[in-house]
Amino acid sequence: MTGPLRTDPDRDLVLRCQAEPDAGFQGAFRELYELFKDRVYNACFRITGNATDALDASQETFGILYRKIAGFRFESKFSSWVYRVAVNASIDIKRRSGARNVASLDTMRSAESESYAGPLQIRDDSTEAPTAAASRHELEIDIQHAIDRLSPKMKAIVVLRYLQSLSYEEIAETLQISLGTVKSRLSRAHAALDRELTPVVDRHFIERGPAV
Protein backbone atom coordinates (compact mmCIF):
# COMPACT_ATOMS: atom_id res chain seq x y z
CA MET A 1 0.00 0.00 0.00
CA THR A 2 2.37 2.65 -1.21
CA GLY A 3 -0.12 5.55 -1.45
CA PRO A 4 -0.76 6.08 2.27
CA LEU A 5 2.88 5.28 3.02
CA ARG A 6 4.10 8.07 0.71
CA THR A 7 1.54 10.70 1.67
CA ASP A 8 0.88 10.10 5.36
CA PRO A 9 2.15 13.21 7.18
CA ASP A 10 2.73 11.16 10.35
CA ARG A 11 4.80 8.51 8.58
CA ASP A 12 8.23 9.50 9.89
CA LEU A 13 7.05 9.84 13.49
CA VAL A 14 5.27 6.49 13.39
CA LEU A 15 8.34 4.80 11.93
CA ARG A 16 10.43 6.28 14.73
CA CYS A 17 7.97 4.87 17.28
CA GLN A 18 8.22 1.47 15.63
CA ALA A 19 12.02 1.68 15.76
CA GLU A 20 11.96 2.36 19.52
CA PRO A 21 9.98 -0.59 20.96
CA ASP A 22 11.70 -0.33 24.35
CA ALA A 23 11.50 3.44 24.79
CA GLY A 24 8.23 3.28 26.71
CA PHE A 25 6.21 6.46 26.93
CA GLN A 26 9.23 8.61 26.17
CA GLY A 27 11.01 9.39 22.94
CA ALA A 28 9.00 9.29 19.73
CA PHE A 29 5.81 7.99 21.31
CA ARG A 30 5.77 10.97 23.65
CA GLU A 31 5.91 13.22 20.58
CA LEU A 32 3.05 11.29 19.04
CA TYR A 33 1.01 11.69 22.23
CA GLU A 34 1.61 15.46 22.29
CA LEU A 35 0.60 15.67 18.63
CA PHE A 36 -2.72 13.83 19.02
CA LYS A 37 -3.78 14.33 22.64
CA ASP A 38 -6.01 17.37 22.03
CA ARG A 39 -7.75 15.86 19.03
CA VAL A 40 -8.27 12.53 20.76
CA TYR A 41 -9.61 14.06 23.98
CA ASN A 42 -11.97 16.42 22.17
CA ALA A 43 -13.35 13.61 19.99
CA CYS A 44 -13.80 11.40 23.05
CA PHE A 45 -15.48 14.21 25.00
CA ARG A 46 -17.96 14.99 22.25
CA ILE A 47 -18.87 11.31 21.87
CA THR A 48 -19.09 10.39 25.57
CA GLY A 49 -20.56 13.72 26.66
CA ASN A 50 -18.65 14.01 29.93
CA ALA A 51 -15.10 14.60 31.12
CA THR A 52 -14.66 11.43 33.19
CA ASP A 53 -15.53 9.05 30.36
CA ALA A 54 -13.56 11.17 27.89
CA LEU A 55 -10.42 10.85 29.99
CA ASP A 56 -10.93 7.09 30.30
CA ALA A 57 -11.49 6.78 26.54
CA SER A 58 -8.42 8.91 25.80
CA GLN A 59 -6.25 6.77 28.08
CA GLU A 60 -7.59 3.61 26.51
CA THR A 61 -6.96 5.03 23.03
CA PHE A 62 -3.31 5.80 23.70
CA GLY A 63 -2.86 2.47 25.47
CA ILE A 64 -4.08 0.67 22.36
CA LEU A 65 -1.93 2.84 20.09
CA TYR A 66 1.15 2.11 22.20
CA ARG A 67 0.54 -1.65 22.24
CA LYS A 68 -0.32 -1.97 18.55
CA ILE A 69 1.70 0.70 16.76
CA ALA A 70 4.43 -1.79 15.90
CA GLY A 71 1.93 -3.59 13.66
CA PHE A 72 0.70 -0.50 11.83
CA ARG A 73 1.41 -0.94 8.10
CA PHE A 74 0.06 2.34 6.61
CA GLU A 75 -2.85 0.60 4.89
CA SER A 76 -4.77 3.73 5.91
CA LYS A 77 -3.64 7.13 7.15
CA PHE A 78 -2.30 6.89 10.68
CA SER A 79 -4.64 9.67 11.85
CA SER A 80 -7.60 7.65 10.52
CA TRP A 81 -6.53 4.73 12.69
CA VAL A 82 -6.16 7.04 15.70
CA TYR A 83 -9.70 8.39 15.26
CA ARG A 84 -11.06 4.88 14.71
CA VAL A 85 -9.55 3.70 17.98
CA ALA A 86 -10.81 6.82 19.79
CA VAL A 87 -14.36 6.45 18.44
CA ASN A 88 -14.52 2.74 19.35
CA ALA A 89 -13.06 3.37 22.82
CA SER A 90 -15.55 6.19 23.45
CA ILE A 91 -18.57 4.14 22.39
CA ASP A 92 -17.31 1.19 24.43
CA ILE A 93 -16.78 3.25 27.59
CA LYS A 94 -20.10 5.05 27.10
CA ARG A 95 -21.81 1.69 26.99
CA ARG A 96 -19.95 0.40 30.04
CA SER A 97 -20.62 3.53 32.08
CA GLY A 98 -24.36 3.17 31.70
CA ALA A 99 -24.77 5.46 28.69
CA ARG A 100 -25.13 8.78 30.45
CA ASN A 101 -26.85 10.73 27.70
CA VAL A 102 -26.51 14.36 28.75
CA ALA A 103 -23.48 16.05 30.29
CA SER A 104 -24.27 18.33 33.22
CA LEU A 105 -23.46 22.04 33.09
CA ASP A 106 -20.82 21.62 35.80
CA THR A 107 -19.18 18.76 33.91
CA MET A 108 -19.11 20.77 30.70
CA ARG A 109 -17.52 23.73 32.43
CA SER A 110 -14.92 21.64 34.26
CA ALA A 111 -13.98 19.87 31.03
CA GLU A 112 -13.68 23.12 29.14
CA SER A 113 -11.34 24.49 31.82
CA GLU A 114 -8.78 21.80 30.99
CA SER A 115 -5.91 23.20 28.96
CA TYR A 116 -6.38 20.57 26.26
CA ALA A 117 -10.18 20.57 26.01
CA GLY A 118 -11.76 23.56 24.33
CA PRO A 119 -15.51 24.17 24.11
CA LEU A 120 -17.53 24.18 20.96
CA GLN A 121 -16.63 27.42 19.23
CA ILE A 122 -19.61 29.14 17.65
CA ARG A 123 -18.00 32.57 17.68
CA ASP A 124 -14.63 33.93 18.73
CA ASP A 125 -15.05 37.61 19.48
CA SER A 126 -13.00 39.03 22.33
CA THR A 127 -14.99 42.27 22.23
CA GLU A 128 -18.46 40.77 22.70
CA ALA A 129 -20.40 41.88 25.78
CA PRO A 130 -20.50 39.59 28.87
CA THR A 131 -24.23 38.95 28.40
CA ALA A 132 -23.67 37.95 24.78
CA ALA A 133 -20.79 35.67 25.78
CA ALA A 134 -22.96 34.01 28.45
CA SER A 135 -25.77 33.51 25.94
CA ARG A 136 -23.35 32.05 23.38
CA HIS A 137 -21.95 29.67 26.01
CA GLU A 138 -25.46 28.46 26.83
CA LEU A 139 -26.09 27.83 23.15
CA GLU A 140 -22.83 25.86 22.87
CA ILE A 141 -23.96 23.65 25.75
CA ASP A 142 -27.39 23.14 24.14
CA ILE A 143 -25.64 22.07 20.92
CA GLN A 144 -23.51 19.57 22.83
CA HIS A 145 -26.65 18.20 24.51
CA ALA A 146 -28.25 17.75 21.09
CA ILE A 147 -25.17 15.88 19.87
CA ASP A 148 -25.32 13.71 23.00
CA ARG A 149 -28.83 12.57 22.06
CA LEU A 150 -27.72 11.20 18.69
CA SER A 151 -27.10 7.49 18.26
CA PRO A 152 -23.41 6.50 18.66
CA LYS A 153 -22.99 5.99 14.90
CA MET A 154 -24.47 9.35 13.96
CA LYS A 155 -22.62 11.08 16.80
CA ALA A 156 -19.30 9.75 15.51
CA ILE A 157 -20.10 11.09 12.01
CA VAL A 158 -20.95 14.57 13.35
CA VAL A 159 -17.87 14.71 15.59
CA LEU A 160 -15.49 13.66 12.83
CA ARG A 161 -17.05 15.92 10.20
CA TYR A 162 -17.72 19.13 12.08
CA LEU A 163 -15.50 19.03 15.16
CA GLN A 164 -12.47 17.29 13.68
CA SER A 165 -12.96 18.66 10.12
CA LEU A 166 -12.46 15.33 8.35
CA SER A 167 -13.54 14.99 4.72
CA TYR A 168 -16.20 12.44 3.71
CA GLU A 169 -13.43 10.24 2.33
CA GLU A 170 -11.43 10.44 5.57
CA ILE A 171 -14.53 9.59 7.62
CA ALA A 172 -15.19 6.57 5.41
CA GLU A 173 -11.61 5.42 5.91
CA THR A 174 -11.71 6.08 9.65
CA LEU A 175 -14.97 4.24 10.31
CA GLN A 176 -14.35 1.64 7.59
CA ILE A 177 -17.69 2.29 5.91
CA SER A 178 -18.64 3.29 2.37
CA LEU A 179 -18.85 6.89 1.18
CA GLY A 180 -22.58 6.38 0.61
CA THR A 181 -23.04 5.28 4.22
CA VAL A 182 -21.17 8.37 5.44
CA LYS A 183 -23.49 10.64 3.44
CA SER A 184 -26.60 8.75 4.54
CA ARG A 185 -25.72 8.86 8.24
CA LEU A 186 -24.73 12.50 8.03
CA SER A 187 -28.04 13.34 6.38
CA ARG A 188 -29.95 11.57 9.15
CA ALA A 189 -27.82 13.33 11.76
CA HIS A 190 -28.61 16.71 10.14
CA ALA A 191 -32.33 15.96 10.33
CA ALA A 192 -32.11 14.88 13.98
CA LEU A 193 -30.05 17.92 14.99
CA ASP A 194 -32.40 20.22 13.09
CA ARG A 195 -35.36 18.87 15.10
CA GLU A 196 -33.45 19.30 18.36
CA LEU A 197 -31.86 22.67 17.72
CA THR A 198 -34.46 24.71 15.83
CA PRO A 199 -36.48 25.56 18.99
CA VAL A 200 -33.27 26.07 20.98
CA VAL A 201 -31.80 28.51 18.45
CA ASP A 202 -35.14 30.33 18.13
CA ARG A 203 -35.34 30.72 21.90
CA HIS A 204 -31.71 31.87 22.05
CA PHE A 205 -32.24 34.69 19.57
CA ILE A 206 -35.58 35.71 21.10
CA GLU A 207 -33.92 36.03 24.52
CA ARG A 208 -31.01 38.03 23.07
CA GLY A 209 -33.26 40.27 21.04
CA PRO A 210 -32.43 41.84 17.68
CA ALA A 211 -28.87 42.86 16.96
CA VAL A 212 -28.06 46.58 17.25
Rosetta silent file (secondary structure, phi, psi, omega in degrees, C-alpha in Angstrom):
SEQUENCE: MTGPLRTDPDRDLVLRCQAEPDAGFQGAFRELYELFKDRVYNACFRITGNATDALDASQETFGILYRKIAGFRFESKFSSWVYRVAVNASIDIKRRSGARNVASLDTMRSAESESYAGPLQIRDDSTEAPTAAASRHELEIDIQHAIDRLSPKMKAIVVLRYLQSLSYEEIAETLQISLGTVKSRLSRAHAALDRELTPVVDRHFIERGPAV
SCORE:     score description
SCORE:     0.000 S_00000001
   1 L     0.000   79.688 -171.403    0.000    0.000    0.000 S_00000001
   2 H   -77.471  -26.435 -177.345    2.370    2.652   -1.212 S_00000001
   3 H   -57.559  -62.386  178.995   -0.116    5.549   -1.451 S_00000001
   4 H   -58.327  -34.766 -179.301   -0.764    6.077    2.269 S_00000001
   5 H   -62.722  -40.736 -178.417    2.876    5.282    3.021 S_00000001
   6 H   -72.820  -38.481 -168.600    4.100    8.068    0.713 S_00000001
   7 H  -100.033  -11.266 -176.079    1.545   10.704    1.668 S_00000001
   8 L   -65.342  118.617 -178.248    0.883   10.100    5.359 S_00000001
   9 L   -67.723  -16.661 -179.193    2.153   13.214    7.185 S_00000001
  10 L   -97.311    6.270 -173.643    2.730   11.158   10.347 S_00000001
  11 H   -54.896  -52.217 -174.684    4.805    8.507    8.582 S_00000001
  12 H   -62.968  -40.974  179.786    8.225    9.502    9.887 S_00000001
  13 H   -66.290  -41.375  178.827    7.052    9.840   13.486 S_00000001
  14 H   -63.693  -43.460  178.572    5.266    6.485   13.386 S_00000001
  15 H   -61.773  -36.466  176.367    8.341    4.797   11.926 S_00000001
  16 H   -65.590  -39.717  176.317   10.432    6.275   14.734 S_00000001
  17 H   -61.521  -42.199 -179.441    7.973    4.874   17.280 S_00000001
  18 H   -67.672  -26.611  179.945    8.225    1.469   15.632 S_00000001
  19 H   -83.519   -7.143 -178.606   12.023    1.680   15.760 S_00000001
  20 L  -121.781   60.659 -174.511   11.956    2.356   19.522 S_00000001
  21 L   -64.656  -21.120 -177.077    9.976   -0.585   20.958 S_00000001
  22 L  -105.091   10.770 -176.221   11.699   -0.333   24.351 S_00000001
  23 L   -81.234   -9.567 -179.270   11.497    3.440   24.786 S_00000001
  24 L    65.882 -143.304 -176.348    8.227    3.278   26.715 S_00000001
  25 L   -88.365   16.106  178.342    6.206    6.465   26.930 S_00000001
  26 L  -106.848 -171.336  175.604    9.227    8.607   26.169 S_00000001
  27 H    62.125 -137.174 -173.620   11.009    9.390   22.940 S_00000001
  28 H   -64.998  -36.631 -178.453    9.005    9.290   19.725 S_00000001
  29 H   -66.977  -32.312  174.894    5.808    7.995   21.312 S_00000001
  30 H   -62.623  -39.687  176.878    5.773   10.971   23.653 S_00000001
  31 H   -63.576  -41.401  179.109    5.906   13.224   20.584 S_00000001
  32 H   -63.070  -42.381  177.687    3.052   11.292   19.037 S_00000001
  33 H   -59.582  -46.970 -179.475    1.010   11.689   22.230 S_00000001
  34 H   -62.735  -33.996 -178.822    1.608   15.455   22.290 S_00000001
  35 H   -69.291  -38.475 -171.974    0.599   15.667   18.630 S_00000001
  36 H  -106.951   -7.145 -170.122   -2.719   13.834   19.024 S_00000001
  37 H   -61.690  -41.132 -179.751   -3.782   14.332   22.642 S_00000001
  38 H   -64.552  -47.949 -177.974   -6.006   17.373   22.034 S_00000001
  39 H   -63.287  -41.429  179.989   -7.747   15.863   19.026 S_00000001
  40 H   -65.847  -48.050 -178.422   -8.270   12.530   20.758 S_00000001
  41 H   -61.633  -45.529 -178.260   -9.606   14.057   23.977 S_00000001
  42 H   -62.972  -41.134  176.702  -11.973   16.421   22.167 S_00000001
  43 H   -62.956  -44.032  179.801  -13.351   13.613   19.992 S_00000001
  44 H   -64.560  -39.456 -179.273  -13.805   11.403   23.054 S_00000001
  45 H   -65.740  -43.290 -178.442  -15.475   14.205   24.996 S_00000001
  46 H   -68.015  -29.734  179.942  -17.963   14.988   22.249 S_00000001
  47 H   -81.765  -42.952 -178.219  -18.874   11.306   21.870 S_00000001
  48 H   -80.943  -31.107  177.850  -19.090   10.386   25.567 S_00000001
  49 L    85.542    1.717  177.221  -20.559   13.719   26.659 S_00000001
  50 L  -152.654  156.500 -171.182  -18.646   14.006   29.928 S_00000001
  51 H   -68.101  -38.683 -177.084  -15.100   14.600   31.124 S_00000001
  52 H   -62.204  -50.988  179.737  -14.658   11.429   33.192 S_00000001
  53 H   -66.335  -33.641  178.891  -15.530    9.049   30.360 S_00000001
  54 H   -64.590  -41.470  177.132  -13.564   11.169   27.893 S_00000001
  55 H   -63.872  -42.960  178.281  -10.418   10.853   29.994 S_00000001
  56 H   -61.803  -44.060 -179.099  -10.934    7.092   30.299 S_00000001
  57 H   -66.443  -38.251  177.589  -11.492    6.776   26.540 S_00000001
  58 H   -62.644  -46.404  179.481   -8.420    8.909   25.805 S_00000001
  59 H   -62.016  -41.928  178.724   -6.246    6.775   28.079 S_00000001
  60 H   -64.834  -38.774  179.130   -7.593    3.609   26.509 S_00000001
  61 H   -59.992  -50.639 -177.671   -6.957    5.028   23.029 S_00000001
  62 H   -70.497  -28.328  174.142   -3.305    5.802   23.705 S_00000001
  63 H   -63.932  -43.209  178.478   -2.858    2.474   25.474 S_00000001
  64 H   -65.977  -44.059  178.990   -4.075    0.673   22.359 S_00000001
  65 H   -58.430  -44.017 -177.859   -1.926    2.836   20.090 S_00000001
  66 H   -63.399  -42.917 -176.538    1.146    2.106   22.204 S_00000001
  67 H   -72.590  -29.138 -170.824    0.536   -1.648   22.244 S_00000001
  68 H  -112.703   -0.829 -175.123   -0.319   -1.971   18.555 S_00000001
  69 H   -63.879  -27.758  179.558    1.697    0.700   16.761 S_00000001
  70 H   -61.856  -26.807 -178.303    4.427   -1.790   15.899 S_00000001
  71 H   -94.561    3.083 -179.359    1.931   -3.591   13.658 S_00000001
  72 L   -72.212  128.667 -173.527    0.701   -0.497   11.826 S_00000001
  73 L  -119.175   16.961  176.300    1.409   -0.935    8.102 S_00000001
  74 L    59.586   33.126  173.770    0.060    2.337    6.610 S_00000001
  75 L   -77.028  -13.689  168.640   -2.851    0.603    4.893 S_00000001
  76 L  -140.614  172.547  174.634   -4.766    3.735    5.905 S_00000001
  77 L   -63.550  144.539 -179.406   -3.635    7.125    7.151 S_00000001
  78 H   -61.180  -40.633 -179.744   -2.297    6.892   10.680 S_00000001
  79 H   -62.400  -32.599  176.605   -4.640    9.666   11.847 S_00000001
  80 H   -64.202  -40.178  177.168   -7.597    7.649   10.521 S_00000001
  81 H   -65.298  -42.026  179.200   -6.527    4.735   12.691 S_00000001
  82 H   -58.377  -49.034  179.862   -6.157    7.042   15.703 S_00000001
  83 H   -63.919  -38.021  179.136   -9.699    8.392   15.260 S_00000001
  84 H   -61.266  -45.486  178.639  -11.063    4.878   14.711 S_00000001
  85 H   -63.368  -42.263 -178.713   -9.550    3.695   17.979 S_00000001
  86 H   -65.015  -43.333  178.581  -10.810    6.815   19.794 S_00000001
  87 H   -62.110  -47.932 -178.982  -14.359    6.445   18.441 S_00000001
  88 H   -63.564  -40.701  179.019  -14.519    2.744   19.353 S_00000001
  89 H   -65.188  -39.770 -179.636  -13.065    3.373   22.816 S_00000001
  90 H   -65.403  -46.017  179.685  -15.547    6.189   23.447 S_00000001
  91 H   -64.364  -39.912  179.358  -18.566    4.141   22.385 S_00000001
  92 H   -62.606  -48.431 -178.252  -17.308    1.193   24.430 S_00000001
  93 H   -68.759  -37.400  175.842  -16.777    3.246   27.586 S_00000001
  94 H   -58.735  -42.993  179.408  -20.097    5.051   27.102 S_00000001
  95 H   -65.745  -42.817 -178.072  -21.809    1.687   26.987 S_00000001
  96 H   -70.349  -28.880 -176.555  -19.952    0.396   30.043 S_00000001
  97 L   -85.472    4.618  177.544  -20.622    3.526   32.084 S_00000001
  98 L    94.052   13.104  174.477  -24.364    3.166   31.704 S_00000001
  99 L    53.004   59.386  172.319  -24.775    5.461   28.693 S_00000001
 100 L   -67.127  119.104 -168.505  -25.130    8.783   30.447 S_00000001
 101 L   -85.792  -28.411 -173.924  -26.849   10.731   27.697 S_00000001
 102 L  -130.423  125.082  177.562  -26.507   14.361   28.750 S_00000001
 103 L   -74.413  141.225  178.589  -23.483   16.054   30.294 S_00000001
 104 L   -75.334  161.333  178.766  -24.269   18.330   33.221 S_00000001
 105 H   -59.974  -43.004 -179.673  -23.458   22.041   33.085 S_00000001
 106 H   -62.856  -40.578  179.562  -20.823   21.616   35.801 S_00000001
 107 H   -64.842  -43.072  178.645  -19.182   18.757   33.910 S_00000001
 108 H   -59.451  -45.295 -177.018  -19.109   20.768   30.704 S_00000001
 109 H   -67.868  -39.634 -179.932  -17.516   23.731   32.430 S_00000001
 110 H   -66.585  -37.162  179.084  -14.921   21.640   34.263 S_00000001
 111 H   -67.446  -39.376 -177.566  -13.984   19.868   31.028 S_00000001
 112 H   -70.702  -19.476  179.727  -13.683   23.119   29.144 S_00000001
 113 L   -78.014  -14.783  178.054  -11.335   24.492   31.815 S_00000001
 114 L   -66.135  143.800 -175.253   -8.781   21.798   30.993 S_00000001
 115 L   -65.198  -22.721 -176.168   -5.914   23.199   28.955 S_00000001
 116 L  -107.108    9.813 -176.356   -6.379   20.565   26.259 S_00000001
 117 L  -130.396   95.164 -179.956  -10.176   20.571   26.012 S_00000001
 118 L   -86.018  156.302  177.554  -11.764   23.561   24.327 S_00000001
 119 L   -76.662  170.421  169.884  -15.506   24.175   24.106 S_00000001
 120 L   -60.060  132.065 -177.089  -17.534   24.176   20.963 S_00000001
 121 L  -105.879  102.468  175.400  -16.629   27.421   19.226 S_00000001
 122 L   -86.117  -36.340 -178.206  -19.610   29.145   17.654 S_00000001
 123 L  -152.253  141.714  177.425  -18.000   32.567   17.680 S_00000001
 124 L  -122.720   92.841 -175.526  -14.629   33.928   18.727 S_00000001
 125 L  -136.123  101.651 -174.971  -15.050   37.608   19.477 S_00000001
 126 L   -67.572  -13.206 -177.266  -13.001   39.025   22.325 S_00000001
 127 L   -98.200   -1.712 -177.199  -14.987   42.272   22.234 S_00000001
 128 L   -67.782  150.373 -176.819  -18.461   40.774   22.703 S_00000001
 129 L   -67.036  154.119  179.134  -20.395   41.878   25.781 S_00000001
 130 H   -55.653  -39.764  179.937  -20.500   39.592   28.868 S_00000001
 131 H   -65.508  -38.358  177.907  -24.227   38.954   28.405 S_00000001
 132 H   -67.311  -39.671  178.650  -23.667   37.953   24.776 S_00000001
 133 H   -63.504  -41.467  179.470  -20.786   35.673   25.785 S_00000001
 134 H   -64.543  -42.000  178.930  -22.956   34.009   28.452 S_00000001
 135 H   -64.105  -42.401  178.559  -25.770   33.513   25.944 S_00000001
 136 H   -62.724  -40.163 -179.984  -23.350   32.052   23.383 S_00000001
 137 H   -63.460  -40.017  177.480  -21.950   29.670   26.010 S_00000001
 138 H   -63.159  -39.613  178.475  -25.464   28.456   26.832 S_00000001
 139 H   -65.460  -39.989  177.741  -26.094   27.835   23.151 S_00000001
 140 H   -59.190  -42.104  179.483  -22.832   25.863   22.872 S_00000001
 141 H   -66.439  -41.561  177.703  -23.961   23.647   25.752 S_00000001
 142 H   -60.853  -38.658  178.145  -27.392   23.141   24.138 S_00000001
 143 H   -64.418  -43.462  178.044  -25.640   22.070   20.919 S_00000001
 144 H   -61.932  -39.918  178.175  -23.507   19.567   22.831 S_00000001
 145 H   -61.727  -40.523  178.243  -26.646   18.195   24.507 S_00000001
 146 H   -63.670  -41.508  176.432  -28.250   17.754   21.086 S_00000001
 147 H   -62.098  -40.459 -179.496  -25.171   15.882   19.871 S_00000001
 148 H   -58.955  -30.097 -176.217  -25.316   13.706   23.002 S_00000001
 149 L   -83.749   -4.303  174.933  -28.829   12.567   22.062 S_00000001
 150 L   -72.203  158.889  172.797  -27.723   11.199   18.692 S_00000001
 151 L   -66.391  157.294 -179.308  -27.097    7.490   18.263 S_00000001
 152 H   -54.790  -39.938 -178.201  -23.415    6.501   18.662 S_00000001
 153 H   -66.993  -44.031  179.371  -22.986    5.986   14.898 S_00000001
 154 H   -70.924  -35.247  178.262  -24.473    9.355   13.964 S_00000001
 155 H   -61.728  -43.391  179.606  -22.621   11.081   16.795 S_00000001
 156 H   -60.993  -41.188  178.415  -19.300    9.747   15.511 S_00000001
 157 H   -60.848  -46.969 -178.344  -20.100   11.086   12.013 S_00000001
 158 H   -63.646  -44.792 -178.798  -20.950   14.566   13.352 S_00000001
 159 H   -62.069  -46.991 -177.729  -17.875   14.709   15.588 S_00000001
 160 H   -68.232  -36.757 -176.831  -15.485   13.656   12.832 S_00000001
 161 H   -77.028  -49.780 -169.470  -17.046   15.916   10.203 S_00000001
 162 H  -101.816  -22.708  179.691  -17.718   19.132   12.085 S_00000001
 163 H  -103.267  -23.709  176.494  -15.498   19.035   15.164 S_00000001
 164 L  -110.581   -5.138  174.130  -12.466   17.286   13.675 S_00000001
 165 L    60.515   35.667  176.103  -12.960   18.661   10.124 S_00000001
 166 L   -80.809  146.890  174.611  -12.459   15.330    8.346 S_00000001
 167 L   -73.665  167.314  176.596  -13.542   14.988    4.715 S_00000001
 168 H   -57.757  -41.924 -178.873  -16.198   12.445    3.706 S_00000001
 169 H   -64.144  -41.315  179.281  -13.434   10.237    2.331 S_00000001
 170 H   -66.861  -37.042  177.427  -11.426   10.443    5.568 S_00000001
 171 H   -64.693  -43.797  178.717  -14.526    9.590    7.622 S_00000001
 172 H   -59.356  -42.515  178.961  -15.195    6.574    5.413 S_00000001
 173 H   -67.246  -41.617 -178.265  -11.607    5.415    5.913 S_00000001
 174 H   -63.622  -47.834 -175.548  -11.709    6.084    9.653 S_00000001
 175 H   -90.173   -4.668  179.595  -14.966    4.238   10.311 S_00000001
 176 L    58.182   49.232  176.437  -14.349    1.642    7.590 S_00000001
 177 L  -129.899  168.539 -178.408  -17.692    2.286    5.913 S_00000001
 178 L   -76.125  161.593  177.616  -18.644    3.291    2.365 S_00000001
 179 H   -62.462  -37.873  177.999  -18.855    6.887    1.180 S_00000001
 180 H   -62.439  -38.418  178.623  -22.584    6.384    0.609 S_00000001
 181 H   -67.328  -39.020  176.184  -23.041    5.282    4.222 S_00000001
 182 H   -57.636  -49.615 -177.212  -21.174    8.371    5.435 S_00000001
 183 H   -64.769  -39.290 -179.773  -23.494   10.637    3.437 S_00000001
 184 H   -65.354  -46.674 -179.563  -26.603    8.746    4.541 S_00000001
 185 H   -66.035  -38.555 -179.800  -25.723    8.858    8.244 S_00000001
 186 H   -66.405  -37.325  177.536  -24.727   12.502    8.034 S_00000001
 187 H   -63.690  -43.048  178.824  -28.037   13.343    6.376 S_00000001
 188 H   -67.092  -35.446  177.721  -29.952   11.568    9.150 S_00000001
 189 H   -65.830  -40.233  177.482  -27.820   13.330   11.762 S_00000001
 190 H   -58.648  -45.558 -178.384  -28.615   16.706   10.142 S_00000001
 191 H   -63.587  -42.365 -179.934  -32.333   15.956   10.328 S_00000001
 192 H   -66.098  -43.312  179.632  -32.112   14.879   13.981 S_00000001
 193 H   -67.016  -35.606  178.619  -30.051   17.918   14.986 S_00000001
 194 H   -62.169  -42.654  178.514  -32.401   20.220   13.095 S_00000001
 195 H   -63.273  -40.085 -177.703  -35.359   18.874   15.099 S_00000001
 196 H   -72.910  -40.430 -166.768  -33.453   19.299   18.364 S_00000001
 197 H   -95.554  -20.784 -178.761  -31.862   22.670   17.721 S_00000001
 198 H   -56.446  -49.983  177.640  -34.455   24.710   15.834 S_00000001
 199 H   -66.364  -32.195  179.645  -36.480   25.565   18.988 S_00000001
 200 H   -66.162  -47.587 -179.617  -33.272   26.073   20.976 S_00000001
 201 H   -64.996  -41.244  177.706  -31.802   28.506   18.452 S_00000001
 202 H   -59.208  -45.416 -179.943  -35.141   30.327   18.128 S_00000001
 203 H   -63.689  -40.085 -179.495  -35.337   30.719   21.905 S_00000001
 204 H   -59.028  -46.398 -176.908  -31.710   31.870   22.053 S_00000001
 205 H   -76.410  -28.360  174.628  -32.238   34.694   19.572 S_00000001
 206 H   -65.048  -43.854 -179.053  -35.583   35.705   21.096 S_00000001
 207 H   -66.364  -36.247 -179.783  -33.916   36.030   24.519 S_00000001
 208 H   -75.925  -29.254 -177.861  -31.011   38.031   23.070 S_00000001
 209 L    82.854  172.478 -178.594  -33.264   40.271   21.039 S_00000001
 210 L   -66.692  150.237  178.994  -32.429   41.836   17.678 S_00000001
 211 L   -69.806  146.981  176.541  -28.868   42.862   16.958 S_00000001
 212 L  -114.776    0.000    0.000  -28.065   46.581   17.252 S_00000001
